[in-house]
Amino acid sequence: MAATRSDRRRTGLARDLYARFFELARAAGRDVVTCITAPTNEGSIAFHTPLGFFAGLDPDHEGPGVDKIVFRVDL
C-alpha cells in the first residue's frame, strides 16, 4: 500500500514519486502499471485519473462483495 501523509498532499510529492516509478518500470521493461482502491475512495480516484490511469470496477476483487476500482496506465 502507498499513501501520502495528509500534510504532504497537494505538494506534488505523489505525482513526482509516480513519475520516478514509471521511469523505473519502463527501464525494467514493464509496459503497464496497475493499482487498486476502494470504490468509495473519491480522493484516490480523483488523483489517479489525471495521471493517465483508466479505472474500472472489479466486482468481488477481494472476495464476494468486496469490490475494488482497478487503475491501469500503459507506459
PyMOL Python script that loads the backbone (N, CA, C, O; Angstrom):
from pymol import cmd

cmd.read_pdbstr("""\
ATOM      1  N   MET A   1       0.838  -1.167   0.000  1.00  0.00           N
ATOM      2  CA  MET A   1       0.000   0.000   0.000  1.00  0.00           C
ATOM      3  C   MET A   1       0.892   1.241   0.000  1.00  0.00           C
ATOM      4  O   MET A   1       1.937   1.275   0.649  1.00  0.00           O
ATOM      5  N   ALA A   2       0.464   2.237  -0.727  1.00  0.00           N
ATOM      6  CA  ALA A   2       1.176   3.514  -0.749  1.00  0.00           C
ATOM      7  C   ALA A   2       0.190   4.620  -0.431  1.00  0.00           C
ATOM      8  O   ALA A   2      -0.974   4.571  -0.829  1.00  0.00           O
ATOM      9  N   ALA A   3       0.665   5.598   0.279  1.00  0.00           N
ATOM     10  CA  ALA A   3      -0.177   6.745   0.635  1.00  0.00           C
ATOM     11  C   ALA A   3       0.726   7.937   0.909  1.00  0.00           C
ATOM     12  O   ALA A   3       1.930   7.791   1.123  1.00  0.00           O
ATOM     13  N   THR A   4       0.127   9.107   0.898  1.00  0.00           N
ATOM     14  CA  THR A   4       0.846  10.334   1.215  1.00  0.00           C
ATOM     15  C   THR A   4       0.274  10.896   2.504  1.00  0.00           C
ATOM     16  O   THR A   4      -0.943  10.961   2.674  1.00  0.00           O
ATOM     17  N   ARG A   5       1.151  11.302   3.411  1.00  0.00           N
ATOM     18  CA  ARG A   5       0.681  11.931   4.649  1.00  0.00           C
ATOM     19  C   ARG A   5      -0.186  13.128   4.309  1.00  0.00           C
ATOM     20  O   ARG A   5       0.052  13.820   3.320  1.00  0.00           O
ATOM     21  N   SER A   6      -1.188  13.365   5.131  1.00  0.00           N
ATOM     22  CA  SER A   6      -2.133  14.443   4.844  1.00  0.00           C
ATOM     23  C   SER A   6      -1.452  15.807   4.750  1.00  0.00           C
ATOM     24  O   SER A   6      -1.894  16.659   3.979  1.00  0.00           O
ATOM     25  N   ASP A   7      -0.385  16.031   5.522  1.00  0.00           N
ATOM     26  CA  ASP A   7       0.289  17.335   5.467  1.00  0.00           C
ATOM     27  C   ASP A   7       1.192  17.487   4.241  1.00  0.00           C
ATOM     28  O   ASP A   7       1.719  18.573   4.001  1.00  0.00           O
ATOM     29  N   ARG A   8       1.380  16.417   3.461  1.00  0.00           N
ATOM     30  CA  ARG A   8       2.191  16.480   2.241  1.00  0.00           C
ATOM     31  C   ARG A   8       1.341  16.389   0.976  1.00  0.00           C
ATOM     32  O   ARG A   8       1.867  16.405  -0.136  1.00  0.00           O
ATOM     33  N   ARG A   9       0.038  16.294   1.154  1.00  0.00           N
ATOM     34  CA  ARG A   9      -0.847  16.240  -0.010  1.00  0.00           C
ATOM     35  C   ARG A   9      -0.889  17.599  -0.689  1.00  0.00           C
ATOM     36  O   ARG A   9      -0.742  18.642  -0.051  1.00  0.00           O
ATOM     37  N   ARG A  10      -1.094  17.557  -1.998  1.00  0.00           N
ATOM     38  CA  ARG A  10      -1.174  18.760  -2.840  1.00  0.00           C
ATOM     39  C   ARG A  10       0.154  19.509  -2.919  1.00  0.00           C
ATOM     40  O   ARG A  10       0.184  20.712  -3.177  1.00  0.00           O
ATOM     41  N   THR A  11       1.257  18.779  -2.694  1.00  0.00           N
ATOM     42  CA  THR A  11       2.592  19.379  -2.822  1.00  0.00           C
ATOM     43  C   THR A  11       3.299  18.901  -4.081  1.00  0.00           C
ATOM     44  O   THR A  11       4.364  19.414  -4.425  1.00  0.00           O
ATOM     45  N   GLY A  12       2.719  17.924  -4.772  1.00  0.00           N
ATOM     46  CA  GLY A  12       3.352  17.343  -5.945  1.00  0.00           C
ATOM     47  C   GLY A  12       4.206  16.134  -5.619  1.00  0.00           C
ATOM     48  O   GLY A  12       4.759  15.513  -6.527  1.00  0.00           O
ATOM     49  N   LEU A  13       4.328  15.785  -4.356  1.00  0.00           N
ATOM     50  CA  LEU A  13       5.170  14.662  -3.941  1.00  0.00           C
ATOM     51  C   LEU A  13       4.711  13.356  -4.588  1.00  0.00           C
ATOM     52  O   LEU A  13       5.518  12.657  -5.200  1.00  0.00           O
ATOM     53  N   ALA A  14       3.447  13.023  -4.463  1.00  0.00           N
ATOM     54  CA  ALA A  14       2.956  11.748  -5.009  1.00  0.00           C
ATOM     55  C   ALA A  14       3.090  11.715  -6.526  1.00  0.00           C
ATOM     56  O   ALA A  14       3.441  10.678  -7.091  1.00  0.00           O
ATOM     57  N   ARG A  15       2.817  12.826  -7.190  1.00  0.00           N
ATOM     58  CA  ARG A  15       2.958  12.899  -8.639  1.00  0.00           C
ATOM     59  C   ARG A  15       4.425  12.675  -9.035  1.00  0.00           C
ATOM     60  O   ARG A  15       4.707  11.955  -9.993  1.00  0.00           O
ATOM     61  N   ASP A  16       5.346  13.286  -8.307  1.00  0.00           N
ATOM     62  CA  ASP A  16       6.773  13.107  -8.581  1.00  0.00           C
ATOM     63  C   ASP A  16       7.217  11.670  -8.342  1.00  0.00           C
ATOM     64  O   ASP A  16       7.999  11.124  -9.120  1.00  0.00           O
ATOM     65  N   LEU A  17       6.723  11.058  -7.276  1.00  0.00           N
ATOM     66  CA  LEU A  17       7.072   9.666  -6.988  1.00  0.00           C
ATOM     67  C   LEU A  17       6.548   8.735  -8.072  1.00  0.00           C
ATOM     68  O   LEU A  17       7.240   7.801  -8.476  1.00  0.00           O
ATOM     69  N   TYR A  18       5.330   8.984  -8.545  1.00  0.00           N
ATOM     70  CA  TYR A  18       4.800   8.175  -9.640  1.00  0.00           C
ATOM     71  C   TYR A  18       5.641   8.351 -10.903  1.00  0.00           C
ATOM     72  O   TYR A  18       5.926   7.374 -11.595  1.00  0.00           O
ATOM     73  N   ALA A  19       6.038   9.578 -11.206  1.00  0.00           N
ATOM     74  CA  ALA A  19       6.857   9.818 -12.399  1.00  0.00           C
ATOM     75  C   ALA A  19       8.150   9.015 -12.314  1.00  0.00           C
ATOM     76  O   ALA A  19       8.566   8.402 -13.298  1.00  0.00           O
ATOM     77  N   ARG A  20       8.782   9.015 -11.158  1.00  0.00           N
ATOM     78  CA  ARG A  20      10.026   8.253 -10.973  1.00  0.00           C
ATOM     79  C   ARG A  20       9.763   6.750 -11.075  1.00  0.00           C
ATOM     80  O   ARG A  20      10.535   6.013 -11.687  1.00  0.00           O
ATOM     81  N   PHE A  21       8.656   6.308 -10.461  1.00  0.00           N
ATOM     82  CA  PHE A  21       8.302   4.896 -10.525  1.00  0.00           C
ATOM     83  C   PHE A  21       8.066   4.465 -11.967  1.00  0.00           C
ATOM     84  O   PHE A  21       8.506   3.390 -12.373  1.00  0.00           O
ATOM     85  N   PHE A  22       7.370   5.302 -12.747  1.00  0.00           N
ATOM     86  CA  PHE A  22       7.133   4.982 -14.159  1.00  0.00           C
ATOM     87  C   PHE A  22       8.457   4.852 -14.911  1.00  0.00           C
ATOM     88  O   PHE A  22       8.611   3.961 -15.746  1.00  0.00           O
ATOM     89  N   GLU A  23       9.413   5.737 -14.619  1.00  0.00           N
ATOM     90  CA  GLU A  23      10.735   5.650 -15.261  1.00  0.00           C
ATOM     91  C   GLU A  23      11.405   4.318 -14.934  1.00  0.00           C
ATOM     92  O   GLU A  23      11.932   3.651 -15.824  1.00  0.00           O
ATOM     93  N   LEU A  24      11.384   3.937 -13.673  1.00  0.00           N
ATOM     94  CA  LEU A  24      11.996   2.681 -13.247  1.00  0.00           C
ATOM     95  C   LEU A  24      11.288   1.478 -13.864  1.00  0.00           C
ATOM     96  O   LEU A  24      11.935   0.513 -14.271  1.00  0.00           O
ATOM     97  N   ALA A  25       9.966   1.538 -13.932  1.00  0.00           N
ATOM     98  CA  ALA A  25       9.209   0.440 -14.525  1.00  0.00           C
ATOM     99  C   ALA A  25       9.551   0.284 -16.009  1.00  0.00           C
ATOM    100  O   ALA A  25       9.747  -0.831 -16.491  1.00  0.00           O
ATOM    101  N   ARG A  26       9.622   1.403 -16.727  1.00  0.00           N
ATOM    102  CA  ARG A  26       9.992   1.349 -18.151  1.00  0.00           C
ATOM    103  C   ARG A  26      11.395   0.770 -18.320  1.00  0.00           C
ATOM    104  O   ARG A  26      11.632  -0.070 -19.188  1.00  0.00           O
ATOM    105  N   ALA A  27      12.317   1.228 -17.480  1.00  0.00           N
ATOM    106  CA  ALA A  27      13.702   0.756 -17.559  1.00  0.00           C
ATOM    107  C   ALA A  27      13.795  -0.745 -17.276  1.00  0.00           C
ATOM    108  O   ALA A  27      14.712  -1.414 -17.752  1.00  0.00           O
ATOM    109  N   ALA A  28      12.851  -1.264 -16.509  1.00  0.00           N
ATOM    110  CA  ALA A  28      12.823  -2.696 -16.192  1.00  0.00           C
ATOM    111  C   ALA A  28      12.024  -3.484 -17.230  1.00  0.00           C
ATOM    112  O   ALA A  28      11.798  -4.683 -17.066  1.00  0.00           O
ATOM    113  N   GLY A  29      11.599  -2.808 -18.298  1.00  0.00           N
ATOM    114  CA  GLY A  29      10.889  -3.499 -19.358  1.00  0.00           C
ATOM    115  C   GLY A  29       9.398  -3.650 -19.149  1.00  0.00           C
ATOM    116  O   GLY A  29       8.742  -4.397 -19.875  1.00  0.00           O
ATOM    117  N   ARG A  30       8.862  -2.962 -18.180  1.00  0.00           N
ATOM    118  CA  ARG A  30       7.421  -3.045 -17.930  1.00  0.00           C
ATOM    119  C   ARG A  30       6.689  -2.093 -18.860  1.00  0.00           C
ATOM    120  O   ARG A  30       7.234  -1.064 -19.257  1.00  0.00           O
ATOM    121  N   ASP A  31       5.452  -2.435 -19.206  1.00  0.00           N
ATOM    122  CA  ASP A  31       4.683  -1.554 -20.078  1.00  0.00           C
ATOM    123  C   ASP A  31       3.305  -1.200 -19.519  1.00  0.00           C
ATOM    124  O   ASP A  31       2.538  -0.479 -20.157  1.00  0.00           O
ATOM    125  N   VAL A  32       2.993  -1.712 -18.320  1.00  0.00           N
ATOM    126  CA  VAL A  32       1.707  -1.422 -17.678  1.00  0.00           C
ATOM    127  C   VAL A  32       1.931  -1.274 -16.173  1.00  0.00           C
ATOM    128  O   VAL A  32       2.720  -2.006 -15.577  1.00  0.00           O
ATOM    129  N   VAL A  33       1.229  -0.320 -15.573  1.00  0.00           N
ATOM    130  CA  VAL A  33       1.202  -0.186 -14.112  1.00  0.00           C
ATOM    131  C   VAL A  33      -0.260  -0.246 -13.694  1.00  0.00           C
ATOM    132  O   VAL A  33      -1.115   0.409 -14.289  1.00  0.00           O
ATOM    133  N   THR A  34      -0.534  -1.032 -12.670  1.00  0.00           N
ATOM    134  CA  THR A  34      -1.890  -1.113 -12.134  1.00  0.00           C
ATOM    135  C   THR A  34      -1.865  -0.837 -10.636  1.00  0.00           C
ATOM    136  O   THR A  34      -0.857  -1.046  -9.963  1.00  0.00           O
ATOM    137  N   CYS A  35      -2.984  -0.368 -10.141  1.00  0.00           N
ATOM    138  CA  CYS A  35      -3.163  -0.204  -8.699  1.00  0.00           C
ATOM    139  C   CYS A  35      -4.653  -0.303  -8.410  1.00  0.00           C
ATOM    140  O   CYS A  35      -5.476  -0.234  -9.323  1.00  0.00           O
ATOM    141  N   ILE A  36      -4.994  -0.464  -7.142  1.00  0.00           N
ATOM    142  CA  ILE A  36      -6.397  -0.620  -6.770  1.00  0.00           C
ATOM    143  C   ILE A  36      -6.751   0.332  -5.643  1.00  0.00           C
ATOM    144  O   ILE A  36      -5.887   0.800  -4.902  1.00  0.00           O
ATOM    145  N   THR A  37      -8.043   0.606  -5.530  1.00  0.00           N
ATOM    146  CA  THR A  37      -8.568   1.380  -4.415  1.00  0.00           C
ATOM    147  C   THR A  37     -10.012   0.972  -4.187  1.00  0.00           C
ATOM    148  O   THR A  37     -10.611   0.269  -5.001  1.00  0.00           O
ATOM    149  N   ALA A  38     -10.548   1.412  -3.097  1.00  0.00           N
ATOM    150  CA  ALA A  38     -11.954   1.152  -2.806  1.00  0.00           C
ATOM    151  C   ALA A  38     -12.835   2.063  -3.660  1.00  0.00           C
ATOM    152  O   ALA A  38     -12.457   3.199  -3.943  1.00  0.00           O
ATOM    153  N   PRO A  39     -13.992   1.579  -4.067  1.00  0.00           N
ATOM    154  CA  PRO A  39     -14.896   2.414  -4.867  1.00  0.00           C
ATOM    155  C   PRO A  39     -15.320   3.693  -4.143  1.00  0.00           C
ATOM    156  O   PRO A  39     -15.731   4.663  -4.779  1.00  0.00           O
ATOM    157  N   THR A  40     -15.221   3.691  -2.828  1.00  0.00           N
ATOM    158  CA  THR A  40     -15.612   4.864  -2.042  1.00  0.00           C
ATOM    159  C   THR A  40     -14.480   5.866  -1.847  1.00  0.00           C
ATOM    160  O   THR A  40     -14.698   6.939  -1.284  1.00  0.00           O
ATOM    161  N   ASN A  41     -13.271   5.531  -2.305  1.00  0.00           N
ATOM    162  CA  ASN A  41     -12.116   6.410  -2.108  1.00  0.00           C
ATOM    163  C   ASN A  41     -12.068   7.460  -3.221  1.00  0.00           C
ATOM    164  O   ASN A  41     -11.295   7.345  -4.172  1.00  0.00           O
ATOM    165  N   GLU A  42     -12.902   8.472  -3.079  1.00  0.00           N
ATOM    166  CA  GLU A  42     -13.018   9.515  -4.098  1.00  0.00           C
ATOM    167  C   GLU A  42     -11.714  10.278  -4.303  1.00  0.00           C
ATOM    168  O   GLU A  42     -11.407  10.693  -5.421  1.00  0.00           O
ATOM    169  N   GLY A  43     -10.944  10.463  -3.232  1.00  0.00           N
ATOM    170  CA  GLY A  43      -9.665  11.172  -3.340  1.00  0.00           C
ATOM    171  C   GLY A  43      -8.679  10.424  -4.225  1.00  0.00           C
ATOM    172  O   GLY A  43      -8.002  11.028  -5.057  1.00  0.00           O
ATOM    173  N   SER A  44      -8.599   9.122  -4.046  1.00  0.00           N
ATOM    174  CA  SER A  44      -7.697   8.304  -4.854  1.00  0.00           C
ATOM    175  C   SER A  44      -8.121   8.304  -6.322  1.00  0.00           C
ATOM    176  O   SER A  44      -7.287   8.408  -7.221  1.00  0.00           O
ATOM    177  N   ILE A  45      -9.410   8.187  -6.547  1.00  0.00           N
ATOM    178  CA  ILE A  45      -9.919   8.193  -7.923  1.00  0.00           C
ATOM    179  C   ILE A  45      -9.618   9.537  -8.584  1.00  0.00           C
ATOM    180  O   ILE A  45      -9.177   9.582  -9.732  1.00  0.00           O
ATOM    181  N   ALA A  46      -9.854  10.622  -7.863  1.00  0.00           N
ATOM    182  CA  ALA A  46      -9.596  11.965  -8.396  1.00  0.00           C
ATOM    183  C   ALA A  46      -8.107  12.192  -8.642  1.00  0.00           C
ATOM    184  O   ALA A  46      -7.742  12.917  -9.568  1.00  0.00           O
ATOM    185  N   PHE A  47      -7.249  11.593  -7.837  1.00  0.00           N
ATOM    186  CA  PHE A  47      -5.801  11.751  -8.007  1.00  0.00           C
ATOM    187  C   PHE A  47      -5.287  10.961  -9.209  1.00  0.00           C
ATOM    188  O   PHE A  47      -4.538  11.498 -10.025  1.00  0.00           O
ATOM    189  N   HIS A  48      -5.675   9.708  -9.325  1.00  0.00           N
ATOM    190  CA  HIS A  48      -5.115   8.830 -10.358  1.00  0.00           C
ATOM    191  C   HIS A  48      -5.597   9.143 -11.769  1.00  0.00           C
ATOM    192  O   HIS A  48      -4.847   8.971 -12.730  1.00  0.00           O
ATOM    193  N   THR A  49      -6.819   9.592 -11.904  1.00  0.00           N
ATOM    194  CA  THR A  49      -7.383   9.823 -13.239  1.00  0.00           C
ATOM    195  C   THR A  49      -6.569  10.836 -14.050  1.00  0.00           C
ATOM    196  O   THR A  49      -6.262  10.545 -15.206  1.00  0.00           O
ATOM    197  N   PRO A  50      -6.202  12.003 -13.519  1.00  0.00           N
ATOM    198  CA  PRO A  50      -5.407  12.954 -14.315  1.00  0.00           C
ATOM    199  C   PRO A  50      -3.987  12.469 -14.633  1.00  0.00           C
ATOM    200  O   PRO A  50      -3.328  13.020 -15.514  1.00  0.00           O
ATOM    201  N   LEU A  51      -3.521  11.450 -13.925  1.00  0.00           N
ATOM    202  CA  LEU A  51      -2.194  10.898 -14.204  1.00  0.00           C
ATOM    203  C   LEU A  51      -2.206   9.963 -15.407  1.00  0.00           C
ATOM    204  O   LEU A  51      -1.164   9.441 -15.802  1.00  0.00           O
ATOM    205  N   GLY A  52      -3.374   9.753 -15.983  1.00  0.00           N
ATOM    206  CA  GLY A  52      -3.466   8.896 -17.159  1.00  0.00           C
ATOM    207  C   GLY A  52      -3.983   7.503 -16.875  1.00  0.00           C
ATOM    208  O   GLY A  52      -4.088   6.678 -17.783  1.00  0.00           O
ATOM    209  N   PHE A  53      -4.308   7.234 -15.616  1.00  0.00           N
ATOM    210  CA  PHE A  53      -4.857   5.925 -15.266  1.00  0.00           C
ATOM    211  C   PHE A  53      -6.296   5.819 -15.761  1.00  0.00           C
ATOM    212  O   PHE A  53      -7.070   6.772 -15.669  1.00  0.00           O
ATOM    213  N   PHE A  54      -6.640   4.649 -16.285  1.00  0.00           N
ATOM    214  CA  PHE A  54      -8.016   4.328 -16.624  1.00  0.00           C
ATOM    215  C   PHE A  54      -8.543   3.462 -15.502  1.00  0.00           C
ATOM    216  O   PHE A  54      -7.846   2.561 -15.035  1.00  0.00           O
ATOM    217  N   ALA A  55      -9.760   3.721 -15.062  1.00  0.00           N
ATOM    218  CA  ALA A  55     -10.325   2.994 -13.925  1.00  0.00           C
ATOM    219  C   ALA A  55     -11.509   2.165 -14.352  1.00  0.00           C
ATOM    220  O   ALA A  55     -12.277   2.541 -15.238  1.00  0.00           O
ATOM    221  N   GLY A  56     -11.637   1.023 -13.700  1.00  0.00           N
ATOM    222  CA  GLY A  56     -12.790   0.163 -13.931  1.00  0.00           C
ATOM    223  C   GLY A  56     -13.125  -0.591 -12.654  1.00  0.00           C
ATOM    224  O   GLY A  56     -12.237  -0.940 -11.877  1.00  0.00           O
ATOM    225  N   LEU A  57     -14.396  -0.835 -12.447  1.00  0.00           N
ATOM    226  CA  LEU A  57     -14.838  -1.586 -11.283  1.00  0.00           C
ATOM    227  C   LEU A  57     -14.549  -3.067 -11.481  1.00  0.00           C
ATOM    228  O   LEU A  57     -14.857  -3.629 -12.532  1.00  0.00           O
ATOM    229  N   ASP A  58     -13.960  -3.695 -10.477  1.00  0.00           N
ATOM    230  CA  ASP A  58     -13.709  -5.131 -10.485  1.00  0.00           C
ATOM    231  C   ASP A  58     -14.534  -5.756  -9.362  1.00  0.00           C
ATOM    232  O   ASP A  58     -14.084  -5.820  -8.218  1.00  0.00           O
ATOM    233  N   PRO A  59     -15.740  -6.216  -9.692  1.00  0.00           N
ATOM    234  CA  PRO A  59     -16.590  -6.813  -8.659  1.00  0.00           C
ATOM    235  C   PRO A  59     -15.924  -8.026  -8.020  1.00  0.00           C
ATOM    236  O   PRO A  59     -15.272  -8.827  -8.690  1.00  0.00           O
ATOM    237  N   ASP A  60     -16.105  -8.138  -6.715  1.00  0.00           N
ATOM    238  CA  ASP A  60     -15.592  -9.282  -5.954  1.00  0.00           C
ATOM    239  C   ASP A  60     -14.071  -9.434  -6.051  1.00  0.00           C
ATOM    240  O   ASP A  60     -13.554 -10.546  -5.936  1.00  0.00           O
ATOM    241  N   HIS A  61     -13.364  -8.347  -6.258  1.00  0.00           N
ATOM    242  CA  HIS A  61     -11.897  -8.375  -6.419  1.00  0.00           C
ATOM    243  C   HIS A  61     -11.213  -9.094  -5.256  1.00  0.00           C
ATOM    244  O   HIS A  61     -10.276  -9.868  -5.456  1.00  0.00           O
ATOM    245  N   GLU A  62     -11.689  -8.831  -4.054  1.00  0.00           N
ATOM    246  CA  GLU A  62     -11.071  -9.462  -2.874  1.00  0.00           C
ATOM    247  C   GLU A  62     -12.031 -10.424  -2.193  1.00  0.00           C
ATOM    248  O   GLU A  62     -11.984 -10.615  -0.978  1.00  0.00           O
ATOM    249  N   GLY A  63     -12.897 -11.025  -2.991  1.00  0.00           N
ATOM    250  CA  GLY A  63     -13.857 -11.981  -2.448  1.00  0.00           C
ATOM    251  C   GLY A  63     -15.275 -11.481  -2.644  1.00  0.00           C
ATOM    252  O   GLY A  63     -15.484 -10.343  -3.063  1.00  0.00           O
ATOM    253  N   PRO A  64     -16.241 -12.317  -2.346  1.00  0.00           N
ATOM    254  CA  PRO A  64     -17.638 -11.951  -2.554  1.00  0.00           C
ATOM    255  C   PRO A  64     -18.016 -10.651  -1.843  1.00  0.00           C
ATOM    256  O   PRO A  64     -17.838 -10.506  -0.634  1.00  0.00           O
ATOM    257  N   GLY A  65     -18.535  -9.721  -2.622  1.00  0.00           N
ATOM    258  CA  GLY A  65     -18.995  -8.453  -2.068  1.00  0.00           C
ATOM    259  C   GLY A  65     -17.905  -7.433  -1.786  1.00  0.00           C
ATOM    260  O   GLY A  65     -18.196  -6.361  -1.256  1.00  0.00           O
ATOM    261  N   VAL A  66     -16.657  -7.738  -2.126  1.00  0.00           N
ATOM    262  CA  VAL A  66     -15.551  -6.805  -1.875  1.00  0.00           C
ATOM    263  C   VAL A  66     -15.064  -6.267  -3.222  1.00  0.00           C
ATOM    264  O   VAL A  66     -14.094  -6.762  -3.796  1.00  0.00           O
ATOM    265  N   ASP A  67     -15.758  -5.250  -3.704  1.00  0.00           N
ATOM    266  CA  ASP A  67     -15.432  -4.648  -4.985  1.00  0.00           C
ATOM    267  C   ASP A  67     -14.257  -3.689  -4.845  1.00  0.00           C
ATOM    268  O   ASP A  67     -14.044  -3.108  -3.780  1.00  0.00           O
ATOM    269  N   LYS A  68     -13.502  -3.526  -5.914  1.00  0.00           N
ATOM    270  CA  LYS A  68     -12.390  -2.568  -5.954  1.00  0.00           C
ATOM    271  C   LYS A  68     -12.405  -1.845  -7.289  1.00  0.00           C
ATOM    272  O   LYS A  68     -12.930  -2.349  -8.282  1.00  0.00           O
ATOM    273  N   ILE A  69     -11.829  -0.671  -7.296  1.00  0.00           N
ATOM    274  CA  ILE A  69     -11.555   0.044  -8.530  1.00  0.00           C
ATOM    275  C   ILE A  69     -10.133  -0.330  -8.922  1.00  0.00           C
ATOM    276  O   ILE A  69      -9.215  -0.192  -8.114  1.00  0.00           O
ATOM    277  N   VAL A  70      -9.938  -0.801 -10.149  1.00  0.00           N
ATOM    278  CA  VAL A  70      -8.620  -1.146 -10.637  1.00  0.00           C
ATOM    279  C   VAL A  70      -8.210  -0.079 -11.637  1.00  0.00           C
ATOM    280  O   VAL A  70      -8.910   0.178 -12.616  1.00  0.00           O
ATOM    281  N   PHE A  71      -7.064   0.536 -11.375  1.00  0.00           N
ATOM    282  CA  PHE A  71      -6.493   1.547 -12.257  1.00  0.00           C
ATOM    283  C   PHE A  71      -5.428   0.881 -13.131  1.00  0.00           C
ATOM    284  O   PHE A  71      -4.729  -0.034 -12.697  1.00  0.00           O
ATOM    285  N   ARG A  72      -5.323   1.357 -14.354  1.00  0.00           N
ATOM    286  CA  ARG A  72      -4.288   0.856 -15.272  1.00  0.00           C
ATOM    287  C   ARG A  72      -3.775   2.024 -16.097  1.00  0.00           C
ATOM    288  O   ARG A  72      -4.551   2.849 -16.579  1.00  0.00           O
ATOM    289  N   VAL A  73      -2.463   2.084 -16.254  1.00  0.00           N
ATOM    290  CA  VAL A  73      -1.869   3.053 -17.153  1.00  0.00           C
ATOM    291  C   VAL A  73      -0.836   2.310 -18.013  1.00  0.00           C
ATOM    292  O   VAL A  73      -0.015   1.550 -17.500  1.00  0.00           O
ATOM    293  N   ASP A  74      -0.894   2.540 -19.309  1.00  0.00           N
ATOM    294  CA  ASP A  74       0.095   1.979 -20.219  1.00  0.00           C
ATOM    295  C   ASP A  74       1.283   2.905 -20.265  1.00  0.00           C
ATOM    296  O   ASP A  74       1.129   4.117 -20.411  1.00  0.00           O
ATOM    297  N   LEU A  75       2.478   2.336 -20.139  1.00  0.00           N
ATOM    298  CA  LEU A  75       3.687   3.165 -20.093  1.00  0.00           C
ATOM    299  C   LEU A  75       4.231   3.452 -21.471  1.00  0.00           C
ATOM    300  O   LEU A  75       5.245   4.137 -21.605  1.00  0.00           O
TER     301      LEU A  75
END
""", "prot")
cmd.dss("prot")
cmd.show_as("cartoon", "prot")
cmd.util.cbc("prot")
cmd.orient("prot")
